[in-house]
Amino acid sequence: MAAESVALSIIIPCFNEAEGVQAMHERLVAVWPTLSRTGQTELILVDDGSTDATYTLLQQAFATWPNARIVRHNQNQGLGVALRTGFSYARGAIIVTCDSDGTYPFNEIPNLLARLGPDVDIVTGSPYHPEGGIENVPAYRIFLSKGASFLYRVLVDGRINTYTSMFRAYRRPVVERVQTRATGFLMVTEMLVEAMLNGFHVAEYPAVLRVRRYGQSKARVARITRTHLEYQANLLRRRLFGNSAALSSGTR
């Protein structure tokens, strides 16, 4: 199947998600007919070195799935690496990244895509948008995530409310042109920020952030906080000592 024939790629990184594989499969089955109306649609599942039965269960659940590919890292390398692996396999004109754990329901993907107008390059899920929301997420996680997004609003663009959501749709040129280095959760933010600094236009989809339904969060708060602070310091240096013009970003 040639790259130009694929309309949509869905990338889902997985790490030790054995408990939720079946539910993920059922939710994807429910929305797949709607997604396929846009054209040829492919699914890319990246098992980031799971130590449980995730890989085996993915193979079983998606064995007969049309246009599905399961990619496996031999060892855990981090969310950022898993996403870049997914991007390297994606052939779609539009590429969507999703959490595997039900944080943002797959049935909201069509609404996310509906915001991808002709003058928009990225649509990002945004629970901190005035029309977004939060359900049952621990207060400390909200505090840290909101705090990080606030600082990015100061450093990059105040019109974007949420910088930390992985629930996104990208036009292919964004994935081909934007370079990222982060290996962990920071890559989600880095991808958005660097795209904006490269002149790509962003729109927000007001979404509801929910607590994961299966398994446990893989986030390590101290490590994630440190990487955000280091990246924010880098952005500040770029603003003060060079690249300041690039910090005039595009949004829709």
BELBELVEN-V693908 format. One record per residue. N is the residue number from 1. SS is DSSP state (h for helix, s for strand, l for the rest). NEAR is the number of other ideal C-beta (glycine too) atoms within 8 Angstrom. D_LAST is the distance of its C-alpha to the last C-alpha in whole Angstrom. Layout:
BEGIN
n/ss/near/d_last
N/SS/NEAR/D_LAST
N/SS/NEAR/D_LAST
END
This chain:
BEGIN
n/ss/near/d_last
1/l/7/33
2/l/6/31
3/h/6/27
4/h/5/26
5/h/6/28
6/s/16/26
7/s/9/23
8/s/16/22
9/s/14/23
10/s/13/23
11/s/14/24
12/s/14/26
13/s/12/28
14/s/14/31
15/l/13/33
16/l/10/36
17/l/14/35
18/h/11/38
19/h/6/38
20/h/13/35
21/h/13/35
22/h/8/37
23/h/10/34
24/h/14/31
25/h/10/33
26/h/8/34
27/h/12/30
28/h/11/29
29/h/7/32
30/h/8/30
31/h/12/27
32/h/9/28
33/h/6/29
34/h/8/26
35/h/12/24
36/h/9/26
37/l/6/26
38/l/9/23
39/l/8/25
40/s/10/27
41/s/15/26
42/s/15/27
43/s/13/28
44/s/14/28
45/s/12/30
46/s/15/30
47/s/14/33
48/s/14/33
49/l/11/37
50/l/14/38
51/l/5/41
52/l/6/42
53/l/7/42
54/h/14/38
55/h/10/39
56/h/7/42
57/h/11/40
58/h/13/37
59/h/9/39
60/h/7/41
61/h/11/38
62/l/12/36
63/l/6/40
64/l/4/39
65/l/8/35
66/l/4/34
67/l/10/32
68/s/10/32
69/s/9/33
70/s/10/34
71/s/11/34
72/s/8/36
73/s/13/36
74/l/4/40
75/l/5/39
76/l/9/36
77/l/9/33
78/l/11/30
79/h/15/27
80/h/15/25
81/h/11/28
82/h/14/28
83/h/16/24
84/h/10/25
85/h/11/28
86/h/15/26
87/h/10/24
88/h/6/27
89/h/9/28
90/l/12/25
91/l/9/25
92/l/13/23
93/l/8/20
94/s/14/18
95/s/14/19
96/s/14/18
97/s/12/20
98/s/12/21
99/l/10/24
100/l/10/27
101/l/11/29
102/l/14/27
103/l/9/25
104/l/14/22
105/l/6/24
106/h/10/23
107/h/9/23
108/h/12/20
109/h/13/19
110/h/10/18
111/h/8/16
112/h/16/14
113/h/13/14
114/h/6/13
115/l/12/10
116/l/11/10
117/l/7/9
118/l/3/11
119/l/5/8
120/l/12/7
121/l/10/9
122/s/15/9
123/s/14/9
124/s/14/11
125/s/16/14
126/s/14/13
127/l/13/17
128/l/8/16
129/l/12/13
130/l/5/15
131/l/4/16
132/l/14/17
133/s/8/20
134/s/8/23
135/s/8/26
136/l/4/29
137/l/10/28
138/l/6/30
139/h/6/30
140/h/7/30
141/h/10/27
142/h/10/25
143/h/8/26
144/h/11/26
145/h/9/22
146/h/9/21
147/h/8/23
148/h/14/21
149/h/14/17
150/h/8/18
151/h/10/20
152/h/14/17
153/h/12/15
154/h/7/17
155/h/10/18
156/l/13/14
157/l/8/11
158/l/5/12
159/l/4/9
160/l/17/9
161/l/10/12
162/l/14/14
163/l/12/15
164/l/9/18
165/l/14/17
166/l/10/18
167/l/14/17
168/s/13/15
169/s/13/14
170/s/13/14
171/s/11/14
172/h/10/18
173/h/8/17
174/h/12/15
175/h/10/19
176/h/6/21
177/h/7/20
178/l/11/19
179/l/5/22
180/l/10/23
181/l/5/26
182/l/11/26
183/l/9/28
184/l/11/27
185/l/12/25
186/h/12/23
187/h/15/22
188/h/13/19
189/h/13/18
190/h/13/19
191/h/11/17
192/h/14/13
193/h/13/14
194/h/11/16
195/h/14/13
196/h/15/11
197/h/11/14
198/l/9/15
199/l/7/12
200/l/12/10
201/s/11/6
202/s/17/5
203/s/13/5
204/s/13/8
205/s/14/11
206/s/10/13
207/l/15/16
208/s/9/20
209/s/13/22
210/s/11/25
211/l/8/28
212/l/11/29
213/l/8/32
214/l/9/34
215/l/10/35
216/l/4/35
217/l/5/32
218/l/7/32
219/l/7/30
220/l/6/32
221/h/9/31
222/h/6/33
223/h/8/32
224/h/13/28
225/h/10/28
226/h/8/30
227/h/12/28
228/h/12/24
229/h/8/26
230/h/8/28
231/h/13/24
232/h/12/23
233/h/8/26
234/h/8/25
235/h/13/22
236/h/9/24
237/h/8/26
238/h/12/24
239/h/10/22
240/h/6/26
241/h/5/28
242/l/4/26
243/l/8/22
244/h/8/21
245/h/5/19
246/h/8/17
247/h/12/16
248/l/4/13
249/l/10/10
250/s/8/7
251/s/10/4
252/l/8/0
END
